[in-house]
Amino acid sequence: MHTLRTNNLSPCLLTLLVLLVSWPARSSSQSGDPVFACDVDTDPSLKGLPFCDPSRAVPDRVADLVGRLSLDEKITFLVNGAGNVTRLGIPHYEWWSEALHGVSYVGPGTRFSPLVPGATSFPQVILTAASFNTTLFETIGKAVSTEARAMHNVGLAGLTFWSPNVNIFRDPRWGRGQETPGEDPTLSGKYGSGYVRGLQGSDDGSPDKLKVAACCKHYTAYDIDNWKGVDRYHFNAIVTQQDMGDTFQPPFESCVLDGNVASVMCSYNQVNGKPTCADPDLLKGVIRGQWKLNGYIVSDCDSVEVFFNSQHYTKTPEEAATIAISSGLDLDCGTFLGQHTSGAVKAGLLNESAIDNAISNNFATLMRLGFFDGDPRKRLYGKLGPSDVCTPANQELAQEAARQGIVLLQNTAGSLPLSPSTIKSLAVIGPNANVTKTMIGNYEGTPCGYVTPLQGLSLSVPTIYVPGCANVACQTAQIDDAKKAAASADATILVVGADQSIEREGLDRVDLLLPGQQPLLISEVANVSKGPVILVIMSGGGFDISFAKSNDKVKSILWVGYPGEKGGAAIADVIFGQHNPSGKLPMTWYPQSFANKVPMTNMNMRPDPVTGYPGRTYRFYTGETVYKFGDGLSYTDFSHQLVEAPALVTVPLEETHECRSSQCKSISINDQICSNLAFSIHLKVRNTGRMSGAHTVFLFSSPPAVHNSPQKHLLAFEKVFLDPSSETSVRFPVDVCENLSIVDEFGSRKVALGPHVLRIGDLEHSLEVRL
């Protein structure tokens, strides 16, 4: 494995390669049969086994099963390619499947076949997050889980999906930022918990059952893959307790507490000198202890092997197995624990009871999924099959998700929407103008089909297509043909940006510029264009496009993320006004000067005026931006009117509290203080324009300048749809201890005393928090 890794194969890819090579091949006749335990129809003797009895409580079933296994058998259930115990009617089960934005072929647990050739490929997460629509997050999760269950019933998918990715998009160069909901902890938490509820929620409403099991990853402070020779397998993230408390941990906390996620995945990197998969404080202490995870903790693929062989955290592999399991790891994506756990027990390093505890968490998850309930085709989801994958409704949902996420960044003189009746010819130019797979990003599956930007636009008007570049690297732009097309067309659409050759897992960017000669192509085309130029950026991360922003010929700019299988249709819907854009940027777009000055390896969120370090994300960053978090225009206008909000909130204190006799800048949170300490913000939102549209209402707060607090942070958001001249009421419940608190230098959450400024659009409301 080490030899292969030095040839630039990641541990995930290595593990997948090994599994694909070693896993027994299945004949096509087997592809119609699901994998499940306790097949009492085939083996009636299994009926008498308590763990096969669905009427019993899960803990009792788990205890019965674990008690029947030998040590060697138990160890086979510590790895993703789990063992089989024929005498107990337990087949092999593959834990590793992915469903980041649709059922994926990444991981050996899922595959496509002539029976199910593809699944709905929704927009990459960063674009869906830009919709700021919590209902949409959950609805997509439900659609994905239905397709997953349908594929499971015909033997093409497992039941455990290692999604979503809720890491904070801390640095714009990160290749995996596309997989995340963006840079804000509140949005990331809302997305993660919503998508998890959509994936996991049982159709019969049972809180104890799972439709599929989700997994929030990569825990924690993981956001470097490979930047200037620094890779995730060796990186030690130095993170303050304050940044852990208010930036890196909250999305995972929300996954567990609000989403009741069935799994959390620990990451490759170290945090403050400890591998996350070997840190008992992070695993047992926080996930299992503080947050009370009801599920299992899994390693990123080969993470245990990585902290032994690459990070040299332990002297022997047996010590590595011991510290991983003892810290709270239940499942190893890889083979390391399968190979070295027995030796750890024989050496007296590890008690068998620790293995029992780990596999109990794994079995409990499978039992909540119904894996031990017999043939799933006779259960709740038994009627689902190939006809429930790639349904017209799901494909329309994919297009609608892209529509809602697309962000209109610039629209000079109302250049958009274009009118199909007045555009007789449309020049469509750029390396991403007619792409297919680029639109679905990474952790993808085979889609139901594609609608490219060119195809979508061509349905409305006659088009002239010129790629302009052979690919996004654009080493040599074909400028002459592109200029000729733009000079003769009534309008020009330039579709540029990135793809997985520029940003992906294992590859971070080193700058924030559009690749190669893309800027030259844009400028040359814009300068000769006859009609308005619409610039469309297809990417996960942002770019410094200041040159285009300041070019008078570039009238409108759209960011479309990686918009999924129906992305081209959604782009056309926005450009021609069939849909009014309402997406908002979920991340800051920085200038190139940021990349020149700030190393990715500096994990500090907060600025340092002494060194000139500018901080990160809209919450702390003090430098110039190209576009800000939350930016996004509409074809109509909206106004906000504050109806009700308190000017003063009083925090109750007992007479003996120390802050009664001293000048406290903040006060520690406890149940007594926080009880009933809440209020509502009531406002009216009105569509003052001429076009129906959706609008995201943001509630930001700028807290008092204590404990190096954020300059502002997002408390809540709500998406509303309004016809012209109509209005609606929006109420934001505000819990003082949850929403108006900040994290101090020691990682403790406190209520900041003094003036808080609440911000909604252009409105500002001052609120004093006193004792």
Secondary structure, DSSP 8 states (H G I E B T S, - for coil): -HHHHTTT--HHHHHHHHHHHHS----GGGGGS---S--TTT-GGGGG-GGG-TTS-HHHHHHHHHHT--HHHHHGGGBSEE--BGGGTB--EE--B--SSS--S-STT----SSS--------HHHHHTT--HHHHHHHHHHHHHHHHHHHTTTS--SBB---B-----STT-TTGGGS--S-HHHHHHHHHHHHHHHH--TT--TT--SSB--EEEETT---SEETTEETTT-EE---HHHIIIIISHHHHHHHHTT--SEEEE-SSEETTEEGGG-TIIIIIIIIIIS--SSEEEESTTHHHHHHHTS--SSSHHHHHHHHHHHT--BBSSSHHHHHHHHHHHTTSS-HHHHHHHHHHHHHHHHHTTTTSS-GGGSTTTT--GGGSS-HHHHHHHHHHHHHH-EEEEEGGG--S--TTT-S-EEEESTTTT-SGGGG-SS----S----HHHHHHTTS-EEEE-SSSSTT-SS--HHHHHHHHHHSSEEEEEEE--TTTSBTTB--S--S-STTHHHHHHHHHHH-SS-EEEEEE-SS----HHHHT-TTEEEEEE--S--TTHHHHHHHHHTTSS------SS-B--HHHHHH--TT----S-BTTTTB--SHHHH--S--SB-TT--B-SS-EEEEEEE--SEEE----TT-GGGSS--SEEE--HHHHTT-EEEEEEEEEE-SSS-EEEEEEEEEE--S-TT--S-EEEEEEEEEE-TT-EEEEEEEEEHHHHSEEE-TTS-EEEE-EEEEEEETTEEEEEEEE-
